[in-house]
Amino acid sequence: MPITLKAFDDTSFELSEEACKKSEYLQSLITEGKTEIDLDEMRPEILKIVVDYLTYYADKEFPAIPEVLKSNDLKDSLNEWDLAFINAISYENCFHLINAGLLLKLNHLYELACSKIAAFMKGKSSEEINEQFTIECQLTQDEAKQLGLDTS
């Protein structure tokens, strides 16, 4: 029987029960007899990515993702499908997928999204990371000078 997942704006996606059971959270709701699940915390474009991911893995085992990446090139650590999947996702949406992985108790998705962020950060300076993710320095100019950071 198909399960309906609804994003915060009521956009719905149907997913097989088998695919839903890959998520501990969704599996627990299905066990309670739910066939329509509101995921009010999730944007529809993120839920669509999650549905595509769960559909692919419905009848497959999740491959291991190393805790420590071999390099900042994900092809050294991920299988071909995971690599193509995560490379198609923006950094911003990776952060949303990290949250989705936590919410849905979907550890492989969480680790996959984290691996993309970690691979980007590997070998980068804090300034490069701040620039990529548009993070502004939270230090005052005096604090930054004390730490020897460029305040220009």
C-alpha positions, 0 to 999 in steps of 0.5 A: 500500500502506498504511503503519502508524505506531505511537506509543510505546504501540503505538497504530497508524494507517494512512496512504497511502504517498503521504501518508507521502512528504510526510515526508522521514523516512518517505519514507526508511524506505519507500524501505528497504521498511518498511511498519510504522514505530515512532515511539516518541518520539510520543504517540498523540494527537500522531501522530493529529494528524500523520496527519490533517495528512499525509492532508490534504496527501497530494495537495497542495503545502504553502503557504508560511508567511511567516518573519515574521508580518504580525501576531499574528492568524494569519489574516493569514499562513495559508491557511484550512485551516492556520488551522483546523487549527492553531487547533484545537491547544493550545499544549502540543500545538504544542510536541509538533508542533514536535518531530514536525516535526523528527523527521519532517523535515516542515518545513511542520508545524514552521513551522505549529506555530512560527507559532502560538507566535510569534503568541501571543508577539508583543507579550507581556511575558516575564511574560505568556509565562511565565504562559501556559506556566507557566514559573517564573523561573530567577533568584534574587531578587538577580539579578531585582532587578539586572535590575529585574524584579518579584520579588513 
